[in-house]
Amino acid sequence: MPVPVSIFIPAKNEAANLPRCLASVRWAAEVFVVDSQSTDGTAAIAEAHGARVMQFHFNGTWPKKKNWALENLPFAHEWVFILDADETLPSEAEAEFQAVVTGTGAEVGWWINRRFHFMGGWLRHAYYPSWNLRLFRHRLGRYEKLTEADTRSGDNEVHEHVVVEGPTGRLRSEMDHFAFPSVEVFVEKHNRYSNWEARVAHDRYLHGSAGAIQLGRVAWKRRLKQLAVRLPFRPLLRFLWIYFGQRAFLDGRPGWYFARLHAMYEFLSVAKAYELKRQAEVNRES
């Protein structure tokens, strides 16, 4: 019997990832793929796997894809789960999701942990654990809004979190996250992500800090990051945190490269934020 949950997958040119992703949720009663006019056959692959395809046309600022989907998709079920095209759920998730969405617990949202794959294997220390709130009653959850500016980071939410109205729990199942199949993909993605980081940092500089989120550990990380933006040598600190603080050195050479690449990402974010600040100062003076 299908699990009475609506799954939606944001996608753009995800033909390489989508079959693996969709196969991992074949037990779901309803699957939407929210596409951004892909040119690689993404929509046809989704339909061949029984998913419903909806096209999203980005206006350049807000809303982005996931919040738009939460507002506009005709969900047949109360519970929704958001799954990126480069993620998969394990087989045991079917029984756990069935228990959650048909149960009588007070929780309105559930966090799930992710395992990052990089250079051919699972990083057992770097970026682990990585909790995300993805399963929730769709009328009670939306992604936080950290900036209305054009971040030049694409049409999908980058590091925003879902905030729900009510108590939350943690799932036992863990997702596999195949975000970085190559160093080239890592660099391309994080060049875009650093645009977002710079814009959010610039808005924080102009208007103050963003609001807190709900899970203690993740909220603590958000507050720590807000403090870290004021520190010198941030790229070095990012490397040290991942390589030693998260024990990426135990992941071998992939852990070393992962930490170094994130230091580069931090450097881009710092440089782009400074560039925005200088541009604003020049505009005020002119």
N, C-alpha and C positions, 0 to 999 in steps of 0.2 A: 504494500500500500504506500503511495507517495506520502512524503512528509509534508504536512500543510504549512509550508513556508514559501515566501516569495524571495527569490534570489535575483539580484541584478548585478551585472558585470559591465563596468564602464570600459569602452574599447575604442581604439583607433589604430588601424593597421596591426591587428593582433593575430593574423592568420597563423603564425608560428606557435603561439601560446594557447590559442582558444580551444583546440580539440582536447588537449590535456586538462585544461581547466573545466570544460563542460562535462567531460567524462567523470570527473570527481564529484559532481553534484547531480548525477542522473536520477537520483532518488527524490529530488525536490519536485513538489507539485507544480511549480511555476518558475520559469527562468526568463529574465529579460536581459538582452544585451543592448546597452545604450551606446550607439555608435556615433562617431563624428565623421561621417562621410568617408569611410575608409576606401582605399583604392586597391587593396590586396586580396579581396574576397572575404573579408571578415564577416560581412552580413550573410553571405551565402553559406559559410561554414556554420554560423550560429543557427540559421534556419534548418540546415541539414541535421543538426543535433536536437531539433525540437524547441529551440529558444525563440522567443518573440523579439523582434528587432525594432527598436525605436531610434529615430535619428535625432541628434541634438545639434542645434545650431547656436554656437556661442556668440554672445553680443560683445565680447571683449573685456568685460569686467565682472559682472555679477548678475545672476547666479552662475556658479560653475556646475559641472555635469552631475555630481552626486546629489547636491541639494535640489537641482532642477528635477532630477528623477524622483526624489522623495516627494516632491510637490505634485508631479504630473503623471507618473505612471499609474495605470489602473490596477493596483494591486488587488488580487483576489483574496489575500490572506492578511491577517493582522500582523504577523511577524515577518520581518524582512532581514535578509542577510546580504551584506555587500562584499563581493568577492572580486578582486582585481584579476585581470586576464592572465597575469603571470603568477598567480597563486593557485594552490590546489588544497582540497580538504582530504583528510585520510578516511578510510572506509568506516572507522568507528564513529565518525561524526554523524552518520545517519541515525544511529540509535540515540545518541546524545541529543541531537536536535529534536527528534521525535519526542523525547521525554520533556524537553524544555518547553516546546511550543504547545504541547497538549497538557502540560502540568498546571498546577494551581499556585505556584510560588508567587511571591510578591515582586520578584525582579521584573523590571521592564526593559532591561538591557543586559547583554552578556559580552564580556571581554574574551578575546581569543589570542593565544600566543602564536608567534610566527618564528619559523626557522629559516634563516637566510642561506641561500646557496650561492657560492662564489668560487670560481676557478675549479669547477667540477666536483665540489663537495659541500657539505653542510658545515657552516661555521658554528662550532659548538660553544663559542665564548663571545666573540665579537657580535654585538647587536643581539645578544640573547641573554635574557628574555626580551621580547618585543611585543608588548600588549596593545591590542587595538579593540575598540568597542565596535563590533560589526553586526551583531545580532540584536535586534530590538523591535519593540512595537512601533511601527513606522510613523504613527501619528504623534508619537511622543519623543522623537529624536530628530535632530538636524545638526549639520556640520556648523561649527563655529565660524564666525565671519571676522577675520583679522585685518582685512583691508579691502577697500572698494576699488583700489587703483588697478590699472592694467599692469600685471606683474611680468608679462612676457614669459610666463612659465607654462603655457598651455591652457586647455579648457577644463582640466580636472583638478580637484583639490590636491594639494601637495602634502602638507604636514598638518592640516587642520584635523581636529578630532570631532567625533560625534558627541554631543551633549544631550542627555535624555532627562526626562522629567520623572525621576523616581529611582529606587534602589537598583543596583547592578550586582552581577555575579561573575564568576570566572569559569570558562569551559575547560574541561580536561583535554579535549582534542587540540592538536596544534596544526596550523597551516604550514605548508612548505611554500617558500617565497623565492621564485626564480627571477628576481628583478634584474640581475646583472649577469647575463650569459657571456659577456665579454667585457674587457676593460673599455673598449670603444663605447659600448652601450652605457657603462657607468659614467664615462666622461660626458657623453651627450646629455644624459638625464640630469646630471648634477650641474652642468652649465645652466640648464633651465631652472633647476631647483634653487640655484644661487640667486637667480633673478628674484624669485619669490622671497628668499631670506632677506635680500637687500631691501626690497620694498617694505616688508613687514618691519624690519629694523628701523627703516627711515620713518615709517608712520609712528612707531613707538617713540622715536626721538622727538617727533613733532607733537604727539598727542598723549603720550604716557603708555603704560604697560597694558597688555591684553588681559582679559579675564582668566580666572582659574578654571580647570576642568575637574572631572569628578573622581577619578581613581587616584588614591593617595600617591602611589609611586610615579604615575605619569604626570600628575600635577606637580609633584616635587621636581621632576626633570624639567618641566616647563619653567618653574620659578628659577631653577638653577641656570637654565639657558638665558633667562632675562638678566640675571646677574652677570653671566659670562660675557655678554656683549660689551660690557664696560671694561673688561680686562685686556691688558696688552698681551701680545704673543699668542693670540687665539689659535692660529693654525697649529703651533707647537703644542698647546694645551689640548687641542682636539686629538692630536696624535697620541699624546701621553695617556689621555683618558681611555681611548679605545685599546691601545696596545698594552698598557699596564693595568689601568683601572678595570677594564672589561676582560683582561687576560687574553687578548688576541694573540699574544706570543705563543699561547698553547695551540693555536690553529696553524702553526707552522708558517711557511712562506706566504700562503694566501692571507693569513692574518696580518702579516707585515705589510703586504701590498694594500690590503683593505684599509688599514690605519693610515698609511701614507696618502692614499687617494682621498680619504676624508679630510686630511689636513689640507690638501689642495682645494677641496670643496669649501672648506672654511675660509681659506685665503681669498677665493673668488667672492664669497659672500661679504667679507670685510671690505675688499677693494670696491665692489659695486655699491655697497652702502655709503662708503666715503664719497664715491663719485656722485651719488644722488645728493648728498649733503652739500658738496661743493657747487653743484649745479644750482641748488636752491639759493645758496649764498650769492652766487654771481647774478642770478635773476633779481634778487632783492636789491643788489647794488646798482643794477642797470636801470 
